[in-house]
Amino acid sequence: MPQHASWQKSSYCGQGESCVHVAACAGTVHITESSDPSRSILAATPRAFCALIHTLKLKETRTRG
């Protein structure tokens, strides 16, 4: 886990829910869940993270329409 990372909570997270947190560090984007932030940390390149976000937004758009 990045020691000096600035973690940001997902804007889709409600009060008291288990949320996704993201931190960007020199060429890597770290992703974890708030229910257990010391475990299950994923690391991705910025390009792979952008592709993930793009895919999730595309899927959300398709399910709404």
PDB file of N, CA, C, O and CB in Angstrom:
ATOM      1  N   MET A   1       0.843  -1.173   0.000  1.00  0.00           N
ATOM      2  CA  MET A   1       0.000   0.000   0.000  1.00  0.00           C
ATOM      3  C   MET A   1       0.888   1.235   0.000  1.00  0.00           C
ATOM      4  O   MET A   1       1.859   1.293   0.754  1.00  0.00           O
ATOM      5  CB  MET A   1      -0.959  -0.002   1.213  1.00  0.00           C
ATOM      6  N   PRO A   2       0.576   2.213  -0.822  1.00  0.00           N
ATOM      7  CA  PRO A   2       1.372   3.437  -0.848  1.00  0.00           C
ATOM      8  C   PRO A   2       1.281   4.178   0.490  1.00  0.00           C
ATOM      9  O   PRO A   2       0.185   4.420   0.996  1.00  0.00           O
ATOM     10  CB  PRO A   2       0.906   4.351  -1.996  1.00  0.00           C
ATOM     11  N   GLN A   3       2.410   4.528   1.048  1.00  0.00           N
ATOM     12  CA  GLN A   3       2.438   5.162   2.364  1.00  0.00           C
ATOM     13  C   GLN A   3       1.924   6.589   2.351  1.00  0.00           C
ATOM     14  O   GLN A   3       1.200   6.986   3.264  1.00  0.00           O
ATOM     15  CB  GLN A   3       3.831   5.145   2.905  1.00  0.00           C
ATOM     16  N   HIS A   4       2.272   7.357   1.359  1.00  0.00           N
ATOM     17  CA  HIS A   4       1.900   8.772   1.332  1.00  0.00           C
ATOM     18  C   HIS A   4       0.843   9.057   0.265  1.00  0.00           C
ATOM     19  O   HIS A   4       0.791  10.148  -0.303  1.00  0.00           O
ATOM     20  CB  HIS A   4       3.136   9.636   1.084  1.00  0.00           C
ATOM     21  N   ALA A   5       0.024   8.075   0.011  1.00  0.00           N
ATOM     22  CA  ALA A   5      -0.997   8.244  -1.016  1.00  0.00           C
ATOM     23  C   ALA A   5      -2.159   9.070  -0.492  1.00  0.00           C
ATOM     24  O   ALA A   5      -2.489   9.027   0.694  1.00  0.00           O
ATOM     25  CB  ALA A   5      -1.495   6.886  -1.507  1.00  0.00           C
ATOM     26  N   SER A   6      -2.757   9.805  -1.376  1.00  0.00           N
ATOM     27  CA  SER A   6      -3.947  10.574  -1.049  1.00  0.00           C
ATOM     28  C   SER A   6      -5.150   9.797  -1.592  1.00  0.00           C
ATOM     29  O   SER A   6      -5.467   9.876  -2.779  1.00  0.00           O
ATOM     30  CB  SER A   6      -3.876  12.036  -1.648  1.00  0.00           C
ATOM     31  N   TRP A   7      -5.807   9.053  -0.719  1.00  0.00           N
ATOM     32  CA  TRP A   7      -6.921   8.215  -1.128  1.00  0.00           C
ATOM     33  C   TRP A   7      -8.176   9.060  -1.328  1.00  0.00           C
ATOM     34  O   TRP A   7      -8.468   9.956  -0.537  1.00  0.00           O
ATOM     35  CB  TRP A   7      -7.174   7.114  -0.091  1.00  0.00           C
ATOM     36  N   GLN A   8      -8.912   8.762  -2.394  1.00  0.00           N
ATOM     37  CA  GLN A   8     -10.177   9.438  -2.680  1.00  0.00           C
ATOM     38  C   GLN A   8     -11.283   8.399  -2.746  1.00  0.00           C
ATOM     39  O   GLN A   8     -11.123   7.339  -3.352  1.00  0.00           O
ATOM     40  CB  GLN A   8     -10.099  10.248  -4.010  1.00  0.00           C
ATOM     41  N   LYS A   9     -12.407   8.715  -2.115  1.00  0.00           N
ATOM     42  CA  LYS A   9     -13.550   7.808  -2.097  1.00  0.00           C
ATOM     43  C   LYS A   9     -14.401   8.030  -3.346  1.00  0.00           C
ATOM     44  O   LYS A   9     -14.526   9.154  -3.833  1.00  0.00           O
ATOM     45  CB  LYS A   9     -14.397   8.012  -0.813  1.00  0.00           C
ATOM     46  N   SER A  10     -14.970   6.968  -3.845  1.00  0.00           N
ATOM     47  CA  SER A  10     -15.848   7.051  -5.006  1.00  0.00           C
ATOM     48  C   SER A  10     -17.012   7.994  -4.742  1.00  0.00           C
ATOM     49  O   SER A  10     -17.575   8.007  -3.648  1.00  0.00           O
ATOM     50  CB  SER A  10     -16.369   5.667  -5.381  1.00  0.00           C
ATOM     51  N   SER A  11     -17.363   8.772  -5.736  1.00  0.00           N
ATOM     52  CA  SER A  11     -18.497   9.694  -5.600  1.00  0.00           C
ATOM     53  C   SER A  11     -19.830   8.939  -5.600  1.00  0.00           C
ATOM     54  O   SER A  11     -20.862   9.520  -5.263  1.00  0.00           O
ATOM     55  CB  SER A  11     -18.481  10.732  -6.739  1.00  0.00           C
ATOM     56  N   TYR A  12     -19.824   7.670  -5.968  1.00  0.00           N
ATOM     57  CA  TYR A  12     -21.037   6.854  -5.958  1.00  0.00           C
ATOM     58  C   TYR A  12     -21.288   6.207  -4.594  1.00  0.00           C
ATOM     59  O   TYR A  12     -22.290   5.512  -4.422  1.00  0.00           O
ATOM     60  CB  TYR A  12     -20.945   5.778  -7.026  1.00  0.00           C
ATOM     61  N   CYS A  13     -20.420   6.418  -3.650  1.00  0.00           N
ATOM     62  CA  CYS A  13     -20.521   5.775  -2.341  1.00  0.00           C
ATOM     63  C   CYS A  13     -21.475   6.561  -1.440  1.00  0.00           C
ATOM     64  O   CYS A  13     -21.359   7.779  -1.305  1.00  0.00           O
ATOM     65  CB  CYS A  13     -19.126   5.660  -1.680  1.00  0.00           C
ATOM     66  N   GLY A  14     -22.401   5.855  -0.839  1.00  0.00           N
ATOM     67  CA  GLY A  14     -23.321   6.476   0.109  1.00  0.00           C
ATOM     68  C   GLY A  14     -22.790   6.383   1.524  1.00  0.00           C
ATOM     69  O   GLY A  14     -21.747   5.774   1.760  1.00  0.00           O
ATOM     70  N   GLN A  15     -23.481   6.967   2.445  1.00  0.00           N
ATOM     71  CA  GLN A  15     -23.089   6.959   3.854  1.00  0.00           C
ATOM     72  C   GLN A  15     -23.101   5.532   4.391  1.00  0.00           C
ATOM     73  O   GLN A  15     -24.092   4.818   4.240  1.00  0.00           O
ATOM     74  CB  GLN A  15     -24.029   7.857   4.690  1.00  0.00           C
ATOM     75  N   GLY A  16     -22.015   5.120   5.010  1.00  0.00           N
ATOM     76  CA  GLY A  16     -21.937   3.820   5.669  1.00  0.00           C
ATOM     77  C   GLY A  16     -21.814   2.619   4.747  1.00  0.00           C
ATOM     78  O   GLY A  16     -21.870   1.483   5.218  1.00  0.00           O
ATOM     79  N   GLU A  17     -21.651   2.829   3.476  1.00  0.00           N
ATOM     80  CA  GLU A  17     -21.510   1.721   2.541  1.00  0.00           C
ATOM     81  C   GLU A  17     -20.053   1.330   2.379  1.00  0.00           C
ATOM     82  O   GLU A  17     -19.147   2.101   2.695  1.00  0.00           O
ATOM     83  CB  GLU A  17     -22.108   2.085   1.189  1.00  0.00           C
ATOM     84  N   SER A  18     -19.846   0.135   1.888  1.00  0.00           N
ATOM     85  CA  SER A  18     -18.512  -0.295   1.517  1.00  0.00           C
ATOM     86  C   SER A  18     -18.170   0.405   0.206  1.00  0.00           C
ATOM     87  O   SER A  18     -18.909   0.283  -0.771  1.00  0.00           O
ATOM     88  CB  SER A  18     -18.420  -1.862   1.386  1.00  0.00           C
ATOM     89  N   CYS A  19     -17.072   1.127   0.174  1.00  0.00           N
ATOM     90  CA  CYS A  19     -16.763   1.991  -0.961  1.00  0.00           C
ATOM     91  C   CYS A  19     -15.422   1.668  -1.598  1.00  0.00           C
ATOM     92  O   CYS A  19     -14.541   1.077  -0.975  1.00  0.00           O
ATOM     93  CB  CYS A  19     -16.778   3.428  -0.527  1.00  0.00           C
ATOM     94  N   VAL A  20     -15.292   2.066  -2.835  1.00  0.00           N
ATOM     95  CA  VAL A  20     -14.028   1.955  -3.543  1.00  0.00           C
ATOM     96  C   VAL A  20     -13.223   3.225  -3.284  1.00  0.00           C
ATOM     97  O   VAL A  20     -13.756   4.333  -3.350  1.00  0.00           O
ATOM     98  CB  VAL A  20     -14.253   1.729  -5.073  1.00  0.00           C
ATOM     99  N   HIS A  21     -11.934   3.052  -2.988  1.00  0.00           N
ATOM    100  CA  HIS A  21     -11.016   4.175  -2.790  1.00  0.00           C
ATOM    101  C   HIS A  21      -9.896   4.055  -3.820  1.00  0.00           C
ATOM    102  O   HIS A  21      -9.455   2.953  -4.149  1.00  0.00           O
ATOM    103  CB  HIS A  21     -10.440   4.198  -1.324  1.00  0.00           C
ATOM    104  N   VAL A  22      -9.447   5.191  -4.318  1.00  0.00           N
ATOM    105  CA  VAL A  22      -8.430   5.229  -5.363  1.00  0.00           C
ATOM    106  C   VAL A  22      -7.331   6.201  -4.963  1.00  0.00           C
ATOM    107  O   VAL A  22      -7.610   7.264  -4.407  1.00  0.00           O
ATOM    108  CB  VAL A  22      -9.047   5.630  -6.726  1.00  0.00           C
ATOM    109  N   ALA A  23      -6.077   5.839  -5.245  1.00  0.00           N
ATOM    110  CA  ALA A  23      -4.938   6.733  -5.013  1.00  0.00           C
ATOM    111  C   ALA A  23      -3.995   6.633  -6.209  1.00  0.00           C
ATOM    112  O   ALA A  23      -3.661   5.538  -6.662  1.00  0.00           O
ATOM    113  CB  ALA A  23      -4.191   6.375  -3.677  1.00  0.00           C
ATOM    114  N   ALA A  24      -3.577   7.778  -6.707  1.00  0.00           N
ATOM    115  CA  ALA A  24      -2.645   7.806  -7.841  1.00  0.00           C
ATOM    116  C   ALA A  24      -1.243   8.122  -7.331  1.00  0.00           C
ATOM    117  O   ALA A  24      -1.042   9.079  -6.583  1.00  0.00           O
ATOM    118  CB  ALA A  24      -3.090   8.855  -8.908  1.00  0.00           C
ATOM    119  N   CYS A  25      -0.291   7.316  -7.738  1.00  0.00           N
ATOM    120  CA  CYS A  25       1.123   7.508  -7.388  1.00  0.00           C
ATOM    121  C   CYS A  25       1.948   7.292  -8.652  1.00  0.00           C
ATOM    122  O   CYS A  25       1.530   6.544  -9.535  1.00  0.00           O
ATOM    123  CB  CYS A  25       1.577   6.524  -6.237  1.00  0.00           C
ATOM    124  N   ALA A  26       3.054   7.900  -8.752  1.00  0.00           N
ATOM    125  CA  ALA A  26       4.004   7.810  -9.865  1.00  0.00           C
ATOM    126  C   ALA A  26       3.777   6.633 -10.813  1.00  0.00           C
ATOM    127  O   ALA A  26       4.392   5.578 -10.662  1.00  0.00           O
ATOM    128  CB  ALA A  26       5.379   7.722  -9.321  1.00  0.00           C
ATOM    129  N   GLY A  27       2.896   6.821 -11.784  1.00  0.00           N
ATOM    130  CA  GLY A  27       2.681   5.817 -12.812  1.00  0.00           C
ATOM    131  C   GLY A  27       1.800   4.654 -12.427  1.00  0.00           C
ATOM    132  O   GLY A  27       1.660   3.718 -13.214  1.00  0.00           O
ATOM    133  N   THR A  28       1.194   4.671 -11.246  1.00  0.00           N
ATOM    134  CA  THR A  28       0.347   3.580 -10.797  1.00  0.00           C
ATOM    135  C   THR A  28      -0.899   4.135 -10.119  1.00  0.00           C
ATOM    136  O   THR A  28      -0.838   5.119  -9.382  1.00  0.00           O
ATOM    137  CB  THR A  28       1.115   2.652  -9.842  1.00  0.00           C
ATOM    138  N   VAL A  29      -2.016   3.495 -10.378  1.00  0.00           N
ATOM    139  CA  VAL A  29      -3.256   3.830  -9.695  1.00  0.00           C
ATOM    140  C   VAL A  29      -3.580   2.659  -8.776  1.00  0.00           C
ATOM    141  O   VAL A  29      -3.655   1.514  -9.221  1.00  0.00           O
ATOM    142  CB  VAL A  29      -4.431   4.117 -10.713  1.00  0.00           C
ATOM    143  N   HIS A  30      -3.770   2.950  -7.491  1.00  0.00           N
ATOM    144  CA  HIS A  30      -4.074   1.926  -6.495  1.00  0.00           C
ATOM    145  C   HIS A  30      -5.565   1.981  -6.184  1.00  0.00           C
ATOM    146  O   HIS A  30      -6.147   3.060  -6.072  1.00  0.00           O
ATOM    147  CB  HIS A  30      -3.222   2.126  -5.199  1.00  0.00           C
ATOM    148  N   ILE A  31      -6.180   0.797  -6.045  1.00  0.00           N
ATOM    149  CA  ILE A  31      -7.614   0.696  -5.803  1.00  0.00           C
ATOM    150  C   ILE A  31      -7.823  -0.242  -4.624  1.00  0.00           C
ATOM    151  O   ILE A  31      -7.231  -1.320  -4.572  1.00  0.00           O
ATOM    152  CB  ILE A  31      -8.378   0.191  -7.075  1.00  0.00           C
ATOM    153  N   THR A  32      -8.669   0.165  -3.673  1.00  0.00           N
ATOM    154  CA  THR A  32      -8.987  -0.689  -2.534  1.00  0.00           C
ATOM    155  C   THR A  32     -10.425  -0.467  -2.117  1.00  0.00           C
ATOM    156  O   THR A  32     -11.093   0.436  -2.620  1.00  0.00           O
ATOM    157  CB  THR A  32      -8.035  -0.418  -1.356  1.00  0.00           C
ATOM    158  N   GLU A  33     -10.898  -1.286  -1.202  1.00  0.00           N
ATOM    159  CA  GLU A  33     -12.259  -1.183  -0.689  1.00  0.00           C
ATOM    160  C   GLU A  33     -12.210  -0.715   0.757  1.00  0.00           C
ATOM    161  O   GLU A  33     -11.339  -1.144   1.514  1.00  0.00           O
ATOM    162  CB  GLU A  33     -13.005  -2.540  -0.806  1.00  0.00           C
ATOM    163  N   SER A  34     -13.120   0.148   1.148  1.00  0.00           N
ATOM    164  CA  SER A  34     -13.085   0.742   2.481  1.00  0.00           C
ATOM    165  C   SER A  34     -13.351  -0.254   3.599  1.00  0.00           C
ATOM    166  O   SER A  34     -12.922  -0.022   4.730  1.00  0.00           O
ATOM    167  CB  SER A  34     -14.082   1.847   2.562  1.00  0.00           C
ATOM    168  N   SER A  35     -14.036  -1.344   3.325  1.00  0.00           N
ATOM    169  CA  SER A  35     -14.332  -2.299   4.386  1.00  0.00           C
ATOM    170  C   SER A  35     -13.074  -3.008   4.882  1.00  0.00           C
ATOM    171  O   SER A  35     -13.057  -3.509   6.007  1.00  0.00           O
ATOM    172  CB  SER A  35     -15.343  -3.320   3.898  1.00  0.00           C
ATOM    173  N   ASP A  36     -12.022  -3.061   4.065  1.00  0.00           N
ATOM    174  CA  ASP A  36     -10.762  -3.679   4.464  1.00  0.00           C
ATOM    175  C   ASP A  36      -9.622  -3.049   3.675  1.00  0.00           C
ATOM    176  O   ASP A  36      -9.063  -3.691   2.785  1.00  0.00           O
ATOM    177  CB  ASP A  36     -10.800  -5.215   4.244  1.00  0.00           C
ATOM    178  N   PRO A  37      -9.263  -1.790   3.987  1.00  0.00           N
ATOM    179  CA  PRO A  37      -8.270  -1.069   3.186  1.00  0.00           C
ATOM    180  C   PRO A  37      -6.854  -1.637   3.246  1.00  0.00           C
ATOM    181  O   PRO A  37      -6.016  -1.270   2.422  1.00  0.00           O
ATOM    182  CB  PRO A  37      -8.231   0.344   3.621  1.00  0.00           C
ATOM    183  N   SER A  38      -6.568  -2.524   4.200  1.00  0.00           N
ATOM    184  CA  SER A  38      -5.217  -3.079   4.284  1.00  0.00           C
ATOM    185  C   SER A  38      -5.048  -4.306   3.391  1.00  0.00           C
ATOM    186  O   SER A  38      -3.941  -4.828   3.263  1.00  0.00           O
ATOM    187  CB  SER A  38      -4.891  -3.441   5.726  1.00  0.00           C
ATOM    188  N   ARG A  39      -6.117  -4.762   2.783  1.00  0.00           N
ATOM    189  CA  ARG A  39      -6.066  -5.945   1.925  1.00  0.00           C
ATOM    190  C   ARG A  39      -6.678  -5.639   0.560  1.00  0.00           C
ATOM    191  O   ARG A  39      -7.211  -4.555   0.325  1.00  0.00           O
ATOM    192  CB  ARG A  39      -6.798  -7.129   2.588  1.00  0.00           C
ATOM    193  N   SER A  40      -6.591  -6.595  -0.304  1.00  0.00           N
ATOM    194  CA  SER A  40      -7.222  -6.534  -1.627  1.00  0.00           C
ATOM    195  C   SER A  40      -6.916  -5.248  -2.379  1.00  0.00           C
ATOM    196  O   SER A  40      -7.805  -4.661  -2.996  1.00  0.00           O
ATOM    197  CB  SER A  40      -8.711  -6.680  -1.487  1.00  0.00           C
ATOM    198  N   ILE A  41      -5.680  -4.813  -2.332  1.00  0.00           N
ATOM    199  CA  ILE A  41      -5.301  -3.613  -3.067  1.00  0.00           C
ATOM    200  C   ILE A  41      -4.883  -4.020  -4.472  1.00  0.00           C
ATOM    201  O   ILE A  41      -4.045  -4.901  -4.661  1.00  0.00           O
ATOM    202  CB  ILE A  41      -4.154  -2.844  -2.342  1.00  0.00           C
ATOM    203  N   LEU A  42      -5.480  -3.367  -5.437  1.00  0.00           N
ATOM    204  CA  LEU A  42      -5.134  -3.595  -6.832  1.00  0.00           C
ATOM    205  C   LEU A  42      -4.274  -2.442  -7.315  1.00  0.00           C
ATOM    206  O   LEU A  42      -4.438  -1.309  -6.862  1.00  0.00           O
ATOM    207  CB  LEU A  42      -6.404  -3.745  -7.711  1.00  0.00           C
ATOM    208  N   ALA A  43      -3.372  -2.719  -8.218  1.00  0.00           N
ATOM    209  CA  ALA A  43      -2.546  -1.679  -8.825  1.00  0.00           C
ATOM    210  C   ALA A  43      -2.695  -1.785 -10.337  1.00  0.00           C
ATOM    211  O   ALA A  43      -2.661  -2.877 -10.904  1.00  0.00           O
ATOM    212  CB  ALA A  43      -1.043  -1.812  -8.393  1.00  0.00           C
ATOM    213  N   ALA A  44      -2.860  -0.637 -10.975  1.00  0.00           N
ATOM    214  CA  ALA A  44      -3.028  -0.605 -12.428  1.00  0.00           C
ATOM    215  C   ALA A  44      -2.269   0.578 -12.995  1.00  0.00           C
ATOM    216  O   ALA A  44      -1.983   1.546 -12.291  1.00  0.00           O
ATOM    217  CB  ALA A  44      -4.524  -0.528 -12.817  1.00  0.00           C
ATOM    218  N   THR A  45      -1.951   0.490 -14.257  1.00  0.00           N
ATOM    219  CA  THR A  45      -1.366   1.651 -14.928  1.00  0.00           C
ATOM    220  C   THR A  45      -2.486   2.676 -15.117  1.00  0.00           C
ATOM    221  O   THR A  45      -3.660   2.308 -15.125  1.00  0.00           O
ATOM    222  CB  THR A  45      -0.701   1.254 -16.315  1.00  0.00           C
ATOM    223  N   PRO A  46      -2.138   3.949 -15.268  1.00  0.00           N
ATOM    224  CA  PRO A  46      -3.183   4.944 -15.522  1.00  0.00           C
ATOM    225  C   PRO A  46      -4.020   4.599 -16.760  1.00  0.00           C
ATOM    226  O   PRO A  46      -5.231   4.822 -16.771  1.00  0.00           O
ATOM    227  CB  PRO A  46      -2.555   6.327 -15.693  1.00  0.00           C
ATOM    228  N   ARG A  47      -3.395   4.067 -17.778  1.00  0.00           N
ATOM    229  CA  ARG A  47      -4.110   3.700 -19.005  1.00  0.00           C
ATOM    230  C   ARG A  47      -5.132   2.582 -18.728  1.00  0.00           C
ATOM    231  O   ARG A  47      -6.270   2.653 -19.191  1.00  0.00           O
ATOM    232  CB  ARG A  47      -3.105   3.249 -20.100  1.00  0.00           C
ATOM    233  N   ALA A  48      -4.725   1.563 -17.982  1.00  0.00           N
ATOM    234  CA  ALA A  48      -5.631   0.461 -17.652  1.00  0.00           C
ATOM    235  C   ALA A  48      -6.771   0.948 -16.754  1.00  0.00           C
ATOM    236  O   ALA A  48      -7.911   0.511 -16.908  1.00  0.00           O
ATOM    237  CB  ALA A  48      -4.860  -0.684 -16.960  1.00  0.00           C
ATOM    238  N   PHE A  49      -6.466   1.854 -15.815  1.00  0.00           N
ATOM    239  CA  PHE A  49      -7.497   2.399 -14.936  1.00  0.00           C
ATOM    240  C   PHE A  49      -8.508   3.209 -15.744  1.00  0.00           C
ATOM    241  O   PHE A  49      -9.711   3.096 -15.509  1.00  0.00           O
ATOM    242  CB  PHE A  49      -6.864   3.275 -13.833  1.00  0.00           C
ATOM    243  N   CYS A  50      -8.052   4.005 -16.672  1.00  0.00           N
ATOM    244  CA  CYS A  50      -8.957   4.783 -17.535  1.00  0.00           C
ATOM    245  C   CYS A  50      -9.837   3.853 -18.361  1.00  0.00           C
ATOM    246  O   CYS A  50     -11.023   4.125 -18.548  1.00  0.00           O
ATOM    247  CB  CYS A  50      -8.154   5.721 -18.468  1.00  0.00           C
ATOM    248  N   ALA A  51      -9.268   2.763 -18.854  1.00  0.00           N
ATOM    249  CA  ALA A  51     -10.048   1.794 -19.621  1.00  0.00           C
ATOM    250  C   ALA A  51     -11.125   1.155 -18.736  1.00  0.00           C
ATOM    251  O   ALA A  51     -12.247   0.936 -19.190  1.00  0.00           O
ATOM    252  CB  ALA A  51      -9.125   0.705 -20.218  1.00  0.00           C
ATOM    253  N   LEU A  52     -10.793   0.860 -17.490  1.00  0.00           N
ATOM    254  CA  LEU A  52     -11.759   0.304 -16.545  1.00  0.00           C
ATOM    255  C   LEU A  52     -12.905   1.285 -16.319  1.00  0.00           C
ATOM    256  O   LEU A  52     -14.072   0.907 -16.411  1.00  0.00           O
ATOM    257  CB  LEU A  52     -11.076  -0.038 -15.207  1.00  0.00           C
ATOM    258  N   ILE A  53     -12.580   2.531 -16.027  1.00  0.00           N
ATOM    259  CA  ILE A  53     -13.605   3.553 -15.785  1.00  0.00           C
ATOM    260  C   ILE A  53     -14.473   3.743 -17.029  1.00  0.00           C
ATOM    261  O   ILE A  53     -15.696   3.844 -16.926  1.00  0.00           O
ATOM    262  CB  ILE A  53     -12.950   4.895 -15.378  1.00  0.00           C
ATOM    263  N   HIS A  54     -13.848   3.793 -18.186  1.00  0.00           N
ATOM    264  CA  HIS A  54     -14.595   3.949 -19.441  1.00  0.00           C
ATOM    265  C   HIS A  54     -15.577   2.787 -19.620  1.00  0.00           C
ATOM    266  O   HIS A  54     -16.739   3.005 -19.962  1.00  0.00           O
ATOM    267  CB  HIS A  54     -13.622   4.026 -20.653  1.00  0.00           C
ATOM    268  N   THR A  55     -15.121   1.574 -19.393  1.00  0.00           N
ATOM    269  CA  THR A  55     -15.971   0.389 -19.540  1.00  0.00           C
ATOM    270  C   THR A  55     -17.123   0.415 -18.544  1.00  0.00           C
ATOM    271  O   THR A  55     -18.256   0.095 -18.904  1.00  0.00           O
ATOM    272  CB  THR A  55     -15.145  -0.891 -19.353  1.00  0.00           C
ATOM    273  N   LEU A  56     -16.853   0.791 -17.304  1.00  0.00           N
ATOM    274  CA  LEU A  56     -17.913   0.856 -16.296  1.00  0.00           C
ATOM    275  C   LEU A  56     -18.952   1.913 -16.650  1.00  0.00           C
ATOM    276  O   LEU A  56     -20.151   1.681 -16.495  1.00  0.00           O
ATOM    277  CB  LEU A  56     -17.319   1.151 -14.918  1.00  0.00           C
ATOM    278  N   LYS A  57     -18.500   3.071 -17.125  1.00  0.00           N
ATOM    279  CA  LYS A  57     -19.442   4.121 -17.512  1.00  0.00           C
ATOM    280  C   LYS A  57     -20.272   3.698 -18.717  1.00  0.00           C
ATOM    281  O   LYS A  57     -21.466   3.991 -18.781  1.00  0.00           O
ATOM    282  CB  LYS A  57     -18.696   5.420 -17.819  1.00  0.00           C
ATOM    283  N   LEU A  58     -19.649   3.013 -19.672  1.00  0.00           N
ATOM    284  CA  LEU A  58     -20.353   2.533 -20.849  1.00  0.00           C
ATOM    285  C   LEU A  58     -21.422   1.524 -20.443  1.00  0.00           C
ATOM    286  O   LEU A  58     -22.547   1.565 -20.940  1.00  0.00           O
ATOM    287  CB  LEU A  58     -19.368   1.906 -21.853  1.00  0.00           C
ATOM    288  N   LYS A  59     -21.063   0.624 -19.540  1.00  0.00           N
ATOM    289  CA  LYS A  59     -22.012  -0.389 -19.073  1.00  0.00           C
ATOM    290  C   LYS A  59     -23.170   0.281 -18.331  1.00  0.00           C
ATOM    291  O   LYS A  59     -24.320  -0.122 -18.502  1.00  0.00           O
ATOM    292  CB  LYS A  59     -21.305  -1.421 -18.156  1.00  0.00           C
ATOM    293  N   GLU A  60     -22.889   1.285 -17.521  1.00  0.00           N
ATOM    294  CA  GLU A  60     -23.929   1.998 -16.786  1.00  0.00           C
ATOM    295  C   GLU A  60     -24.893   2.681 -17.747  1.00  0.00           C
ATOM    296  O   GLU A  60     -26.106   2.655 -17.538  1.00  0.00           O
ATOM    297  CB  GLU A  60     -23.307   3.027 -15.835  1.00  0.00           C
ATOM    298  N   THR A  61     -24.356   3.293 -18.797  1.00  0.00           N
ATOM    299  CA  THR A  61     -25.179   3.961 -19.799  1.00  0.00           C
ATOM    300  C   THR A  61     -26.106   2.961 -20.497  1.00  0.00           C
ATOM    301  O   THR A  61     -27.274   3.256 -20.751  1.00  0.00           O
ATOM    302  CB  THR A  61     -24.291   4.676 -20.831  1.00  0.00           C
ATOM    303  N   ARG A  62     -25.579   1.793 -20.800  1.00  0.00           N
ATOM    304  CA  ARG A  62     -26.383   0.766 -21.491  1.00  0.00           C
ATOM    305  C   ARG A  62     -27.497   0.227 -20.602  1.00  0.00           C
ATOM    306  O   ARG A  62     -28.584  -0.076 -21.092  1.00  0.00           O
ATOM    307  CB  ARG A  62     -25.487  -0.391 -21.951  1.00  0.00           C
ATOM    308  N   THR A  63     -27.241   0.103 -19.293  1.00  0.00           N
ATOM    309  CA  THR A  63     -28.257  -0.447 -18.401  1.00  0.00           C
ATOM    310  C   THR A  63     -29.350   0.576 -18.092  1.00  0.00           C
ATOM    311  O   THR A  63     -30.471   0.196 -17.755  1.00  0.00           O
ATOM    312  CB  THR A  63     -27.612  -0.928 -17.104  1.00  0.00           C
ATOM    313  N   ARG A  64     -29.043   1.851 -18.201  1.00  0.00           N
ATOM    314  CA  ARG A  64     -30.035   2.904 -17.959  1.00  0.00           C
ATOM    315  C   ARG A  64     -30.984   3.067 -19.138  1.00  0.00           C
ATOM    316  O   ARG A  64     -32.174   3.326 -18.958  1.00  0.00           O
ATOM    317  CB  ARG A  64     -29.339   4.230 -17.672  1.00  0.00           C
ATOM    318  N   GLY A  65     -30.447   2.914 -20.344  1.00  0.00           N
ATOM    319  CA  GLY A  65     -31.207   3.200 -21.553  1.00  0.00           C
ATOM    320  C   GLY A  65     -32.104   2.126 -21.918  1.00  0.00           C
ATOM    321  O   GLY A  65     -32.812   2.227 -22.920  1.00  0.00           O
TER     322      GLY A  65
END
